[in-house]
Amino acid sequence: MKFAVESDIARPPEDVYAKIADARNEPDWNTQVSRSDLVSDGPVGQGSRFVTVNRGKPYDATITTARSPELCVFEVSGGAFDITTSFEIGRAHV
């Protein structure tokens, strides 16, 4: 199954990427997430691992693709099934 959501965000792509790639920010923009913790060492980037609590259940998320500022991909496990979440960030169309 695949679904897509589009949003216009009035911020530079670099700012949007930084906010999304660091999953510790997810409670700021996803009301279902109560907490997200970085559990790997080093700066946030490809290979970073997080534990995120979504709807009261913990999930493991790993950044598998980090191509700032246009693409960030997370592999998420811990629920009934594993998912891949891709954030594609584009330039504004004028």
N, C-alpha and C positions, 0 to 999 in steps of 0.2 A: 504494500500500500504506500502511496506517496501523496502528500498534499503540500500546497505552497501558500504562503501568506506574504502579502506585500504591504509595506508601510513606508510612508514618506517621513523622514526624520530630518529636521532642519539643523543638521550638524555636519561638519566635514567627515568624510568617510573614515579618516584616521581616528577621530573621536568615537565614532560608532563602533569601529572594530575593537578599539581598546576596551570599551564598556562590555561588549559581548564576549570577547576572548577570555576576559578574567571573570569566570563564573561566580566569583564571590560577589559580583554586582547583580546577579540575577534576581535576588529579592527586591531590588529597586525597580525592576520592570516586569516581573512575573509574579502576580499576586498568589500563585499556587506554591511558590517556593519560599520556605521560611528560613532556610540557611544553606549556604554553600561554602565549603572550606577547601582550600588548596592543601593537598596531602603529599605533594611531591616537592622536591627541592628546586631552587633556582627560579629565574624569572618565568613568567607565564609565556608559554609558547608551545610548539609542537612537542608532544609527550607529557605536557602538564596533566596532572590527575587531580580531580576534585571529588568530594563526596557532597552531594546535593540532596536536601530533604524537600521533596515535592509531595504535597498532599499528605504529609506525615510519614512518608516512606523514604528511606535512604536509597540513593542511586549512585553508582560509580560512573564518572564521566572522564574521558580522556580526549585531549585535543589530538586528532590524527593528521590534520592538515592545518597549517598556520601560514597563510599567505596574506600578510597585511598590505594594504587595507581592504582587499577585496573578498577574501574567503577564509572562513574558519569552520572546521568540521569537528564535531564531537561524536565519539562512540559512547553510547550510554547503555549500562546494564544494571540489573538488579530488580527489575519488575517482572511482569509476566512474559515479556519478550524484550530482546535487545533492539535498540533503535540507533539510527544515524541521523544527526541533526546538522544540517548545513546552513550556514549564514553567508549569503552572497550579498556583498555591499557594493552598490554601484554609484556612479556619479549622477547628480541630478540632471534630469532632462529639461531643458529650457525651451 
